[in-house]
Amino acid sequence: MIRIFVRHEVSDFTTWRRLYDGFDAERRKMGVRGDAVYLGAENRNDVTVTHDFDTLQAAQAFTSSPRLREVMTAAGVVGKPTIWFTSQA
């Protein structure tokens, strides 16, 4: 299993969450097997998301998807997200 972490600032968490939740079925079709959302303790617009994939290739395809970028822009992601790929030790 591969887990990616994505951290980004959003302009409004409520708006972001609505679009994130609305993208769930598409995320699943793109290979996401599990996910979680975390907020900064002092800033609700500092969002970290995890997504689980079966393979590194699936995770990389997801993060480079034009559709993902489109949804992130519509959801109010500010700037470029920080993304890292991990596997369980």
TORTOR-384919 format. One line per field, with one value per residue: x, y, z of N, C-alpha, C, CB in turn; residue number from 1; chain. Coordinates in steps of 0.2 Angstrom, whole numbers, plus 5000, padded with zeros to 4 digits. Last residue first. Glycine has a CB too. Layout:
% residues N
n.X = c(X; ...)
n.Y = c(Y; ...)
n.Z = c(Z; ...)
ca.X = c(X; ...)
ca.Y = c(Y; ...)
ca.Z = c(Z; ...)
c.X = c(X; ...)
c.Y = c(Y; ...)
c.Z = c(Z; ...)
cb.X = c(X; ...)
cb.Y = c(Y; ...)
cb.Z = c(Z; ...)
k = c(NUM; ...)
c = c(A; ...)
This chain:
% residues 89
n.X = c(5033; 5022; 5027; 5022; 5025; 5019; 5016; 5010; 5002; 5004; 4990; 4975; 4960; 4946; 4940; 4945; 4958; 4954; 4948; 4960; 4968; 4961; 4962; 4975; 4985; 4995; 4990; 4986; 4999; 5004; 4996; 4998; 5012; 5012; 4996; 4984; 4983; 4976; 4978; 4976; 4978; 4978; 4975; 4972; 4960; 4960; 4974; 4978; 4979; 4974; 4965; 4964; 4956; 4959; 4955; 4957; 4959; 4959; 4958; 4948; 4937; 4938; 4937; 4923; 4917; 4922; 4919; 4911; 4921; 4927; 4917; 4916; 4928; 4929; 4919; 4925; 4938; 4944; 4956; 4969; 4985; 4990; 4997; 4995; 5002; 4999; 5003; 5002; 5004)
n.Y = c(5005; 5009; 5023; 5038; 5054; 5071; 5088; 5103; 5113; 5130; 5142; 5136; 5129; 5130; 5121; 5123; 5118; 5104; 5101; 5102; 5093; 5081; 5082; 5080; 5070; 5068; 5060; 5048; 5043; 5041; 5030; 5021; 5018; 5013; 5005; 5006; 5020; 5033; 5049; 5063; 5080; 5095; 5112; 5126; 5132; 5132; 5134; 5127; 5114; 5110; 5095; 5081; 5067; 5052; 5037; 5023; 5021; 5028; 5026; 5033; 5030; 5037; 5050; 5050; 5049; 5062; 5075; 5079; 5081; 5093; 5102; 5103; 5107; 5120; 5127; 5126; 5132; 5143; 5143; 5132; 5125; 5108; 5092; 5075; 5060; 5043; 5027; 5011; 4994)
n.Z = c(5034; 5021; 5010; 5003; 4995; 4997; 4992; 4994; 4982; 4978; 4981; 4988; 4983; 4979; 4972; 4959; 4961; 4963; 4951; 4942; 4948; 4944; 4930; 4927; 4939; 4947; 4957; 4950; 4946; 4959; 4963; 4953; 4956; 4969; 4972; 4980; 4991; 5001; 5006; 5018; 5019; 5028; 5027; 5034; 5039; 5052; 5062; 5073; 5069; 5052; 5049; 5039; 5032; 5023; 5014; 5002; 4989; 4973; 4959; 4953; 4958; 4970; 4965; 4961; 4973; 4979; 4976; 4986; 4996; 4990; 4990; 5004; 5008; 5002; 5010; 5023; 5021; 5010; 5004; 5010; 5008; 5010; 5008; 5007; 5006; 5001; 5003; 4996; 5000)
ca.X = c(5039; 5023; 5025; 5025; 5023; 5024; 5014; 5016; 5002; 5005; 4996; 4979; 4967; 4950; 4939; 4938; 4957; 4958; 4944; 4954; 4970; 4962; 4955; 4972; 4979; 4997; 4993; 4981; 4994; 5007; 4996; 4992; 5010; 5015; 5003; 4987; 4983; 4979; 4975; 4980; 4974; 4982; 4972; 4978; 4962; 4956; 4971; 4977; 4976; 4979; 4965; 4966; 4957; 4957; 4957; 4956; 4956; 4960; 4962; 4955; 4938; 4938; 4943; 4929; 4916; 4923; 4924; 4908; 4916; 4931; 4920; 4910; 4926; 4934; 4919; 4918; 4937; 4938; 4953; 4963; 4981; 4989; 4996; 4994; 5000; 5001; 4999; 5006; 5000)
ca.Y = c(5002; 5007; 5016; 5034; 5047; 5066; 5081; 5099; 5109; 5124; 5140; 5142; 5128; 5136; 5120; 5125; 5125; 5108; 5101; 5106; 5100; 5083; 5083; 5086; 5071; 5071; 5067; 5052; 5045; 5046; 5037; 5023; 5021; 5019; 5005; 4999; 5017; 5026; 5045; 5056; 5075; 5089; 5106; 5123; 5132; 5128; 5137; 5134; 5115; 5113; 5103; 5084; 5074; 5055; 5044; 5026; 5015; 5029; 5022; 5035; 5027; 5030; 5048; 5050; 5044; 5055; 5072; 5078; 5076; 5087; 5100; 5102; 5101; 5115; 5126; 5123; 5125; 5143; 5149; 5133; 5130; 5114; 5098; 5082; 5065; 5050; 5032; 5018; 5000)
ca.Z = c(5036; 5028; 5011; 5008; 4994; 4997; 4991; 4996; 4988; 4976; 4980; 4987; 4985; 4983; 4979; 4960; 4960; 4968; 4957; 4941; 4948; 4951; 4934; 4926; 4935; 4941; 4959; 4953; 4941; 4954; 4967; 4954; 4949; 4968; 4969; 4979; 4984; 5001; 5001; 5016; 5017; 5026; 5027; 5033; 5031; 5049; 5056; 5074; 5075; 5057; 5049; 5045; 5032; 5029; 5014; 5009; 4993; 4980; 4963; 4951; 4952; 4970; 4968; 4955; 4968; 4982; 4972; 4980; 4997; 4992; 4984; 5000; 5010; 5000; 5002; 5021; 5023; 5014; 5005; 5006; 5011; 5006; 5013; 5003; 5011; 5000; 5006; 4996; 5000)
c.X = c(5038; 5029; 5026; 5023; 5026; 5021; 5020; 5013; 5008; 5005; 4997; 4986; 4971; 4956; 4942; 4936; 4950; 4957; 4948; 4949; 4964; 4964; 4956; 4965; 4976; 4991; 4994; 4984; 4989; 5003; 4999; 4992; 5003; 5013; 5005; 4994; 4986; 4978; 4979; 4975; 4979; 4977; 4978; 4976; 4968; 4957; 4967; 4974; 4974; 4975; 4971; 4966; 4958; 4959; 4955; 4958; 4954; 4956; 4963; 4960; 4945; 4940; 4944; 4935; 4922; 4923; 4925; 4912; 4913; 4926; 4924; 4912; 4920; 4931; 4923; 4917; 4930; 4937; 4947; 4960; 4975; 4984; 4995; 4993; 5000; 4998; 5003; 5001; 5004)
c.Y = c(4996; 5004; 5014; 5027; 5043; 5059; 5076; 5092; 5105; 5119; 5133; 5140; 5134; 5134; 5126; 5125; 5127; 5115; 5105; 5107; 5104; 5090; 5084; 5087; 5078; 5072; 5071; 5060; 5050; 5048; 5042; 5030; 5024; 5022; 5012; 5000; 5010; 5023; 5038; 5053; 5069; 5083; 5101; 5115; 5129; 5128; 5132; 5138; 5123; 5115; 5105; 5092; 5077; 5063; 5046; 5033; 5018; 5024; 5023; 5031; 5028; 5027; 5041; 5048; 5044; 5050; 5064; 5075; 5074; 5081; 5093; 5099; 5099; 5108; 5121; 5122; 5122; 5135; 5149; 5140; 5131; 5119; 5104; 5087; 5072; 5055; 5039; 5023; 5006)
c.Z = c(5040; 5029; 5018; 5007; 5000; 4998; 4992; 4996; 4988; 4982; 4978; 4986; 4983; 4986; 4983; 4968; 4961; 4967; 4962; 4947; 4947; 4952; 4941; 4930; 4934; 4936; 4952; 4954; 4944; 4949; 4962; 4958; 4950; 4961; 4969; 4977; 4985; 4994; 5001; 5011; 5016; 5025; 5025; 5033; 5030; 5041; 5052; 5068; 5077; 5063; 5054; 5044; 5039; 5028; 5021; 5009; 5000; 4984; 4971; 4955; 4950; 4964; 4968; 4958; 4963; 4977; 4974; 4975; 4990; 4992; 4985; 4993; 5006; 5002; 5000; 5014; 5021; 5015; 5010; 5008; 5007; 5010; 5008; 5008; 5006; 5005; 5004; 4999; 5000)
cb.X = c(5044; 5017; 5028; 5024; 5024; 5028; 5011; 5019; 4996; 5012; 5001; 4978; 4970; 4945; 4941; 4933; 4958; 4965; 4943; 4950; 4976; 4968; 4951; 4971; 4973; 5002; 4999; 4979; 4991; 5014; 5001; 4987; 5010; 5023; 5003; 4983; 4986; 4976; 4974; 4982; 4970; 4987; 4967; 4984; 4961; 4949; 4977; 4983; 4981; 4982; 4959; 4973; 4950; 4962; 4953; 4959; 4961; 4957; 4969; 4957; 4933; 4931; 4944; 4929; 4909; 4919; 4930; 4906; 4911; 4935; 4924; 4905; 4924; 4941; 4921; 4913; 4939; 4931; 4951; 4957; 4985; 4985; 5001; 4989; 5005; 4999; 4999; 5007; 4995)
cb.Y = c(5007; 5003; 5011; 5037; 5045; 5067; 5079; 5101; 5104; 5123; 5141; 5147; 5121; 5138; 5114; 5120; 5126; 5106; 5094; 5103; 5101; 5079; 5076; 5088; 5067; 5068; 5066; 5049; 5039; 5043; 5035; 5018; 5015; 5019; 5002; 4995; 5021; 5021; 5048; 5052; 5076; 5087; 5106; 5124; 5139; 5129; 5139; 5137; 5113; 5119; 5106; 5081; 5078; 5052; 5048; 5021; 5010; 5037; 5022; 5042; 5030; 5027; 5051; 5057; 5044; 5054; 5076; 5085; 5078; 5087; 5105; 5108; 5101; 5116; 5133; 5128; 5124; 5146; 5153; 5127; 5137; 5113; 5099; 5081; 5066; 5052; 5032; 5020; 5000)
cb.Z = c(5040; 5030; 5006; 5015; 4987; 5004; 4984; 5003; 4987; 4972; 4986; 4993; 4982; 4988; 4981; 4957; 4952; 4968; 4959; 4935; 4942; 4954; 4933; 4919; 4938; 4937; 4963; 4960; 4938; 4951; 4973; 4958; 4944; 4968; 4962; 4975; 4979; 5006; 4994; 5022; 5011; 5031; 5022; 5039; 5029; 5050; 5052; 5076; 5081; 5053; 5051; 5047; 5029; 5035; 5009; 5015; 4993; 4982; 4960; 4952; 4947; 4973; 4975; 4953; 4965; 4988; 4971; 4977; 5002; 4998; 4980; 4999; 5018; 5004; 4999; 5024; 5030; 5012; 4999; 5007; 5012; 4999; 5018; 4997; 5017; 4993; 5014; 4989; 5006)
k = c(89; 88; 87; 86; 85; 84; 83; 82; 81; 80; 79; 78; 77; 76; 75; 74; 73; 72; 71; 70; 69; 68; 67; 66; 65; 64; 63; 62; 61; 60; 59; 58; 57; 56; 55; 54; 53; 52; 51; 50; 49; 48; 47; 46; 45; 44; 43; 42; 41; 40; 39; 38; 37; 36; 35; 34; 33; 32; 31; 30; 29; 28; 27; 26; 25; 24; 23; 22; 21; 20; 19; 18; 17; 16; 15; 14; 13; 12; 11; 10; 9; 8; 7; 6; 5; 4; 3; 2; 1)
c = c(A; A; A; A; A; A; A; A; A; A; A; A; A; A; A; A; A; A; A; A; A; A; A; A; A; A; A; A; A; A; A; A; A; A; A; A; A; A; A; A; A; A; A; A; A; A; A; A; A; A; A; A; A; A; A; A; A; A; A; A; A; A; A; A; A; A; A; A; A; A; A; A; A; A; A; A; A; A; A; A; A; A; A; A; A; A; A; A; A)
